[in-house]
Amino acid sequence: MTRARGAGTGADAGAGTGAGAGFGPGTAAGTGAGAAVEISAAGLPRWLEPVADAVAGVRPEQLSSFLPPEGGGRQSAVLILFGDGDRGPEMLLIERSRALRSHAGQPSFPGGALDPEDGDPDGDGPVRAALREAEEETGLDPTGVQVFGVLPRLYIPVSGFVVTPVLGWWRRPTPVGVVDPAETARVFRVPVADLTDPANRATLTHPSGFLGPAFLVEGALVWGFTAGLIDRIVQFAGWERPWDRDRKVPLA
């Protein structure tokens, strides 16, 4: 299997843009190319409805100035998974193994490159890939995930990845953890309350000159593509609280 291990983590990976946005009708079940894929925002918990409402109408230019090139880029997908935890609403993240050649040790959403069995990249392929990769990286049961939206494709110039973010509601949670230590160092959940806490927010400064949103949560520095997407979701859902954008955190 070929995976986009660096997808969505680099310095130029501000949340991006792309061709198809929005929602299709129907709940995602299964990950194989022949499995039915449905997308539905029906029955979401009330606290998640602002995300569905916001994402449904978001325009690509509101996410990034980077557009996927015509016929280029490496197709991949990530799963932005929301659940209910002991401390309320939360998101699922992973930390990449420090043994990886690219983006080692970086927090990210579960995800990776599309495989042939995922199907059409312009159809259901990204949803299947996001669920499959999340299962392979965290051990979650994808049949317990309700996919409620698909964001526009995003482009990461530094790596050439074209990433489709898939949004899911963890309707039936299952145990998760590291499946392959060679690829994933840890799997962790972050309360949304921590992501919106001004004390946990900062602007990351990269040696390249890149500046972008960052979150200091669960002992991790979340930055790049992942932080950019979280920042926009928090903003468009109306969850953002005023925070000190002048607070700088250098990338060690």
NUZATOR-373520 format. One line per 4 residues: number of its first residue (from 1); their letters; for each residue x, y negated, z negated of C-alpha. Coordinates in steps of 0.5 Angstrom, whole numbers. Each point is the difference from the previous one (the first is absolute). Layout:
% residues N
NUM> a> X,Y,Z; ...
***
This chain:
% residues 252
1> mtra> 0,0,0; 2,-7,2; -1,-5,-5; 0,-8,-1
5> rgag> 4,0,-6; 2,-7,0; -7,-2,3; -3,-6,-4
9> tgad> 6,-2,-5; 5,-4,4; 2,-8,-1; -4,-2,6
13> agag> -6,4,-2; -5,-5,-2; -7,3,1; -1,0,8
17> tgag> -5,0,5; -3,4,6; -5,2,5; -5,4,-4
21> agfg> -3,-3,-6; -6,1,-5; -4,6,-1; -4,6,4
25> pgta> -6,3,-3; 0,6,-4; 6,5,-8; 6,3,2
29> agtg> 1,7,-1; 6,5,2; 6,-2,4; 1,4,6
33> agaa> -1,-2,7; -7,4,0; -2,-2,-6; -6,-5,-1
37> veis> 2,-7,-1; -5,-5,-3; 1,-7,-3; -5,-3,-5
41> aagl> -1,-6,-5; -6,3,-3; 0,2,-7; 6,-4,-2
45> prwl> 0,-2,-7; -2,-7,-1; 7,-3,-2; 3,3,7
49> epva> -5,-3,4; 3,-7,1; 6,4,3; -5,3,5
53> dava> -3,-6,2; 7,-4,0; 3,5,5; -6,1,4
57> gvrp> 1,-7,3; 7,-1,-1; 4,-3,7; 6,3,2
61> eqls> 3,-7,-1; -2,-1,-7; 5,6,-1; 6,-2,4
65> sflp> 3,-3,6; 3,7,2; -4,3,5; 2,7,3
69> pegg> 4,0,6; -4,3,6; 1,7,1; 6,0,-5
73> grqs> 1,2,-8; 0,6,-4; -7,2,-2; -1,1,-7
77> avli> -5,-1,-6; -1,-1,-7; -5,1,-5; -2,-5,-5
81> lfgd> -4,4,-5; -4,-4,-5; -3,4,-6; -3,0,-7
85> gdrg> 6,1,-6; 0,-1,-7; 1,-7,0; -5,-1,6
89> peml> 1,-1,7; 7,2,3; 4,1,6; 4,6,2
93> lier> 8,-1,2; 6,4,0; 7,-1,0; 5,3,5
97> sral> 5,4,-1; 7,-3,-1; 3,5,4; -4,-2,7
101> rsha> 4,-4,5; -5,-6,1; -3,-4,-6; 2,5,-5
105> gqps> -3,-1,-7; -5,-5,2; -7,0,-2; -5,1,5
109> fpgg> -7,3,2; 0,7,2; 0,1,8; 5,1,6
113> aldp> 0,2,7; -6,3,4; 1,7,2; -3,3,6
117> edgd> -5,4,-4; -3,-7,-3; -3,-2,7; -1,-6,4
121> pdgd> 4,-6,-3; -5,-4,3; -6,4,-3; 0,4,-6
125> gpvr> 8,2,0; 2,-6,-6; -6,2,-5; 2,8,1
129> aalr> 8,-2,-1; -1,-5,-6; -4,6,-3; 5,5,2
133> eaee> 6,-3,-2; -3,-2,-7; -2,7,-1; 7,2,2
137> etgl> 3,-5,-5; -4,0,-6; -4,6,0; -7,-3,0
141> dptg> -6,3,3; -2,-4,6; -7,3,0; -1,-5,-6
145> vqvf> 2,-6,3; -6,-4,4; 4,-5,5; -4,-6,0
149> gvlp> 4,-4,5; 6,-1,5; 4,-6,0; 3,-3,7
153> rlyi> 6,3,2; 6,-3,-3; 7,-1,3; 7,0,-4
157> pvsg> 5,-3,5; 6,2,-4; -2,8,1; -4,0,6
161> fvvt> -6,3,-4; -7,-1,2; -4,2,-7; -7,1,0
165> pvlg> -3,-2,-8; -5,5,-2; -5,-2,-6; -3,5,-4
169> wwrr> -4,1,-6; 2,6,-5; -7,3,-1; 3,6,-3
173> ptpv> 7,0,-3; 4,6,0; 7,0,-3; 6,-3,3
177> gvvd> 7,0,0; 7,1,3; 0,6,5; 6,-1,4
181> paet> 6,-3,-5; 4,-1,7; -5,-5,2; -4,-3,-6
185> arvf> 3,-2,-6; -6,-1,-4; -8,-1,1; -3,-5,-4
189> rvpv> -7,-4,-1; 0,-8,-1; -6,-3,-4; -3,-6,5
193> adlt> 0,-4,-7; 8,1,0; 0,-2,8; -4,-7,-2
197> dpan> 4,-2,-6; 4,-6,1; 5,3,-4; 2,5,5
201> ratl> 0,-4,6; 6,-3,3; 3,-2,7; 6,5,2
205> thps> 6,-3,3; 3,5,5; 8,-1,2; -3,-1,7
209> gflg> -3,-6,-2; -7,3,0; -5,-2,-5; -6,3,-2
213> pafl> -5,2,-5; 2,5,-6; -3,4,-6; 4,2,-6
217> vega> -5,6,-2; 1,7,-3; 8,-1,0; 0,-1,7
221> lvwg> 1,-6,5; -5,0,5; 2,-4,6; 0,0,8
225> ftag> -6,3,4; -3,3,-6; 0,-6,-4; -2,-5,6
229> lidr> -6,5,0; -2,0,-7; 1,-8,0; -5,-1,6
233> ivqf> -5,5,-3; 0,-3,-7; -1,-7,3; -5,2,5
237> agwe> -4,4,-5; 0,-6,-5; 4,3,-5; 6,-4,0
241> rpwd> 2,-5,-6; 4,-6,0; 7,3,0; 7,-4,0
245> rdrk> 3,1,7; 6,-4,-2; 2,6,-4; 5,4,4
249> vpla> 3,7,-1; 6,2,4; 0,7,4; 6,3,-4
***
